[in-house]
Amino acid sequence: MFRSLAVAAGFATLVLTGSIELVSQTWTPVVGNRAIYSLCVNPKDPRVVYAGNLARLCLRSNDGGATWQDLEIGSWGGNSQIMLMAVHPVDTSIIFAGGQGLDGLSRSTDGGLTWNTVLKSPDASRLEVAGSSALAFHPTAPDTVYAVKFSNGQLFRSADKGATWDTLSTIPGLAGTDRIRAITVCPDSANVIIASGRRAYMHRSTDGGHTWTSATVSYSVHPDVDIANFVWSPSIPGTVYATAQRSLYQNSPGAGLFRSTDHGLTWASWRFVDTSLYALNVHATKNGDEIFVGGNQVLFPPDSGRIKGDSIVLRNPNGGEMWQDLSDAPWMMNERGDMGVNVWAFAVTERGGLPVLLMATDGGIYTSTNITKVETYPSTTSQPKVTIWSDGESLFLNDVVNADDGPMQYMITDIQGRVTDRGSVTAQPLSIRHLEHGTYLVVCTSTTGQRTFLFQR
């Protein structure tokens, strides 16, 4: 079922050509006063866009976001937040929807007009597929689909475009409060699957999700941080980005933008460790990866207004050091009366033959005009400048002592995730002669971020 939806007038376009000469930027509302939690684009026809709303509602546009229709996911009602919308890469009439407050995974085979619940928990418990990266397609056999349960890390797999599902595995070692919000399949090695969520532990499978190796230390400084989204670089093989959001002000820093350059085996806190980020979009240009990130925070009343995140929108034009602030938007209230400044998703669509950037927020959907003369957003200057290397008998860690913050902490784990050594870096080098021969991971952490290094003994 669908109902027509009136939208704001006055559209403009953002030409995503990879040019770094930019002179101005504005956001124009195209869906106002609606909480929008997800966006996805039909890969065969980028003019077709889907957006997740509240109460089992989603929206569809057939003209690059100029006009929209309401679609009911089953029947309208309830308090669900549709955090996940996904289109099958080949059979684009198949759409998936999931979210917080929505029990099970819903599937449409007619472009969102009608829906069926295709995945429910085998033990009759509530099953939420509650993140915009909580569903992934096999890169070379897209009829194989993976979905992860938010509450306990169960991984499900379908071999028939999501019509039927089997339980594949459960990510081990999760605490009772852990949540798995995001999974991703390596585009050039489908056996590698990465998962993460609350507490920012990275879980990695090298056999297609049957078994898992989990980090014994969070890749954030503090345990309240959520890894929210994964996106693989379309330009650099083996490189994957992740955004992280946080909830408690006193746990600053530890969020921001993470990056791995070795297929998710090791990670580094790359930018904005003091900023709670959720939305993430990466696409290739002639200059490298163009990256958009959007701020987001879970509101805790004592911390209201103190957590840096909501209403922040940042763009990197080429995967380099320069970031630009695109946060000047006419933020709107949503249907619940909340001022909608959390950014949940980006999507690149097409209108009039030109690419257009859409942004989903708590207050509605925005489209961007031509970007010109944008102020340069300063990169985080407090990123740890750490160089780590090993000669097989010692670890050498350069520039790890901060006069204000004290020595950096380190932890060494074996390939199974068992902690073998930990402490403060007070002298150079660190002897590793006491370790048995094998492969190890060292994680160095300070108040400004983290650096990891894989080494052989």
N, C-alpha and C positions, 0 to 999 in steps of 0.2 A: 504494500500500500504506500501511496505517497501523497503529500500535500504540497501545494506551491508555497514558496517562501519568498517574501519581498526582501531585497537587499539594497544596500546603499549604492548610490550612483557615483560617477566620477572615478573611473578606473584608469590606471597607468601601468606601465610595464617596466620591469628591470631586465635589461639585456645582459645575460650572463655569458659574455664572450671571452672572459679571461683577461680582459684589459685591466690594468691597475690604475689607469687614469680615471679618477672618480671625483665628481664635483658637487653632488648634493643627494639627499636621500630623504624620502618621506614614506610613511605607511598610511594606506587608505583602508578603512573598514569596508569589507564586502559582505560579512555576516556580523551583525551587531547584537550585543546583549545576549549572547549564547555561549555557554561554556563548551569549548571545543578541545578535546583531549588527544586527538590523533588525526593524521592525514596520510593518505596514500594515493598514488597515481597509477593509472592503467599504463603498464610499460609499452603496450602496442599503440595506444592512443593517449598521449599525455594530456589531452584536453579533458579527459574524464578523471575526476578527482572524487575521493570519498573522505568524509570527515566524521569522527565519532563525537557524539554529544552525550547528553544525560538520558536516563530513564528509557533505555532501549531504543533510542533514536540515533540515526545517523543521517548524513546529508550527502547528496550526490550532485555534482556539477558536470555538465557535458560540454561546457564552453570555456574551460580554463579558469573557472572561478567567477565568471561574470554573473551567472544566475545559479540558484541552488534549489533542490527539492528535498523535503523531509522524507525519510524512509523509516519504517518501523521494523525493528529487529524482533520479529515475532509479534508481540503486542506491546503497545506503549504503556509505560508505568514503572514504578519502583524508583530506586535511588542509584542505579548503576551508572558508572562512569566508563564510557567506551574508550579504553586506553589503546586498544589494538584494532587497526583496520589493515587488511592485507589483500592484495590481488594476486591470483595465480599468474606466474610469469608467462605462461603459454596460453592456457585456457582462461582468458580474462573475464569470462562471464562468472567465474567462481571467485567469491569474496568471502573473507573470514572476518569475524568480529569477536572480541573478547574484552574483558575489563574487570575492574573492581566492582563488586556487587552484582556481577553477571555470572551466574553459575553455569559453567561449561563453555565450550567453544561453539559459536554459531557459524553456519555456512550457508551461503546463497549460491545457486547455480544460474541465476537469471539477472545478474548485475545489481542485486540488492533489493529486488521487488518482493521476494519471498525468502524465508529463512527456516532452517532446521538446526536443532542442537545435535551436533555430531560427536561430541566428546564430553563424557561425564566421568566422574571419578569412579574407578572400579570398586572402591570400598564405601561408596555412597556418601563420602564426605564432600564438602563444598570444593569445587574445582574452579579456580579463577586463573585465567590466562591474562595477567594484569600488567602488561607493559608493552610499549610500542615495538620492542624487540623480542617479545616472548614467543614469536613464531618465526620459523626460518625454513627456506626451501633448499633442497639439495641443488648445488650449482649446475650440475650437468644432467641430472635426472629430476626435474622439478615436480614430477608427480609424487615424489617422496617429500613429505612435509614433517617437520618437527615442531612440537609445542611443549612448553614447560609449565608445570603447576607452580603457582606463586608461593604456596604455603610450605611445601615440603620437598620441592625440587625433583618431583617425578618427571621423567622425560618420556613423552609419547611420540610414536611415529606412525605415519600413514603412508601406504604405498599406492594409494588410489585417489590422489588429489584431495585428500582430506575427508573422503566419504566414510571410511572406517579407520579405527585406530587401535594400536596395541601399546602396552607398556613396554618401553625399551629398557629403562634403568631408573635408579634413584640416585641422585648425587649424594655421596656419603659425607658424614661428618658435620651435618648442619645442626646448629643449635636451635632451640625451640622458637626463638624470635627471628631466625634467619628467614629471608625471603629471596626467591630467585625471580628476578625481574626481566632478565635479558639472556638470550642465547644467540649464537651466530655460527655459521658453518663457513670454514675457510674456502674462498672461491677457487683456489688452485690446488686444494688438497682436501677433498670432501670428508676424509676420515677425521679431520681436526674440527672439533666443536668446542666452543668456549661458552661458559655460563657464569653469571654473577648476579649480584643483587645487594640486599642489605648486609652490611658489614664489609662489603667490598672485597670479599675473598674471590679470587679467580679460580674457577674449576675448569679443567681442560681434559678432553678425551682425544685420543689418537686412534680410536678404533670405531668411529662412527657413533659414539654415544653409548657403547656397551659398558665400558669401564671408565673411571675418572681418576685423575690425580688432582688433589686440591691443595692450594697453598696453605701453609700453617700460619701465615701472617697476613693480615689484611693489607691490601695495596693502598689503603688510605691510612692516615695517622690515627683516626678515631673510629670506633665501631658503629656509630650511628649513620655512617655514610652509605648511600646506595649507589652502586653502579647502575645507571639508568638505561643507557643505549650503547650498542656497538655499531660501528660502520667501518667497513673495509675500504682502504684507499683504492680508488679505481686507477691510480697512476703508478703506485709503488707496490710491487708484489711483496706479500708478507707483512705489510703494515696495516694495523687496525687501530681505530680510535675508540675511546669510551668516555662518556660524560658521567659525572658523579655529583649527586646532590646530598645535602646534609640537613639535619633537623635542629641541632642544638647549638646555640651561639658559643657556649663555653668550649665546644669541641673544635673551634676554628684553629688551624685550617684543616685540609685533608680532602677537599672536594675538587672540583674543576675538571680539567681535560687531561686524560691519560692517553698514552700512546705505546704500542708495542711494534717493534720492527722485525720480530722473529716469529711470526705466526702465533702470537699470543703466549709464547713461552715465558717471556719476561716483560715487565711493564715499567714505565717511568711516568711519574707525575710531570706532565709537560707544561701546562699553563694554568693560571688562575686558581691556585690552591686555596685561596680565600673566598672563592665564589661558588655558590651552589648552582650547578648546571644540570639540565635534563635534555632539552631538545638538541639534536645533532643532525646535520646534513652535510655530506661531502660529495662533490662531483669533480670530474676531471676538466681542466682547461689546458690551454697550450702552455701556461705558466706553472702548472702543477695542480695540487689539490686546492680547490676552493672550499672553505669550511665555514659553516654557520653554526653557532651555538646559542642556546637560549637559556636564561636563568630561571630558576624555579626553587621554591622552598616549601617545606611542610610547615604550616603555621603552628607554632607553640606560643600561646599568649605571652608568657614572660619574655620571649625572644622577639616579639613582634617589632619589626622595623630595624632589628639589629643584624639579622643575617643578610649578607650580601648575596643577591641572587635574582629575586623576582624583578621584572621590568628591565633586565639587562639582555641586550641582543648584540652579539659580536660577530664580525666577519674577518676571515683571513683570506686574502685573494690568491695566495700561491703556496700555502703550506710553509711559509717562512716565519720571520720574526715579527712582521708588522700586523697588528690587529686594529680594526676600525670599529668604533662604537656606533651602532645603528639603533640605539635605545629610544630615540625620540619618536614615540608613537602616541596617538590619542587613545590612551587606555580607557576601557569601557567596563561598566558593571554588567554582570550576567543576570540570568533569569532568577537567581537566588538572592540577588541584591548585593553580591560580593564584587568588589573592585577587582577586575580580572587582569592581574599583572604577571601571573605565571605563564611562561612560554613552554608549550608542550610538544610542538612539532613544526617542521618546515617541509615544504614540498615544492619541487620545480615543475610547473605545468607549462602550458603553451596557449597563447592567445594571439590571433592575428599573425601566426607564423613566427612569433618571438617568444622566447622563454620568459616566464613570470615566476616570481618567488612568492609563495603563500606562507603565512605564519599562523599557527593555531595557538590561542591563548584562552585563559579563563573567561575572557570577555567577548571572544568572537574570533573571526578570521580576518586577517589583513593581507593586502597585496602591496607590493613595493613598487615605487616609481624608479626612474633612472637614478642611480647613485652618483652623486657628484660632490666634490669638496667635503669629504667626511673627515672629522677630527681623528687623528691617530690615537688609538687606544693603547696605553702603555702596557707592554708585556710585564708579567710579574718579575720584578727585579730580584726577588728573594729566592728564585729557584736555586737549588743546591748545585754548585759547580763542582761536580765530583767526577773524577776519572778513576776507574777501577781496572786493575789488571792483575794477573797472577803469573808467576813463573813455575807453578806446580808445588812450591814449598812455602810461599808467602803470598799474602794479599797486599797490594799497594793501593791505598785510597788517598788521593790527593785532594787538598782543599776541603777537608771535611770538618774542620773546627771553626765555629763561629764565635767570635769573642763575646757576643751578647747572649747567645743561646746555649753555649757550652758545647761539649763534644757530641758528635753524632753517634746514635745508637746503631748497632748492627746485629743481625741474626743470620746464621748459616743453617740451611736445611739440606738434607739429602734429596735425591730424586724422588723418593717416596713421600717427601714432605715432613720427615722427622727432624726436629730441631737438634743440631749437633753442637752448636756454640752460639753464644750471645754475649753482649756486653757493650761498653763504651769505647769508642776509638780515641785512645789517649796517647798512643805511640805508633810509629810506623817502622817497618811493616807489621802486619798481623801474621804470625806463624800459623800454618795449617798442616804442619808435619804430623800432628797427632791424629789427623783424619785418615780413615782408610781410603785406599785408592778408589776413585769413582767420580761421578758428576755431582756438583753441589750448586746451590743458589745462595748468594749473599744479598741481603736487603739492608740498605743503609737508610736510616730515617732521621729527620730533624724536624723542627717545628715549621720548616718551610717546604717540606716535601720529601720525596723518596727517590732512590735510585737502586736498580737491581743489576746483578751481573751473574752470569752462568760461568762456572769455571771447572777445570779438571784437576784432580789431585793425583 
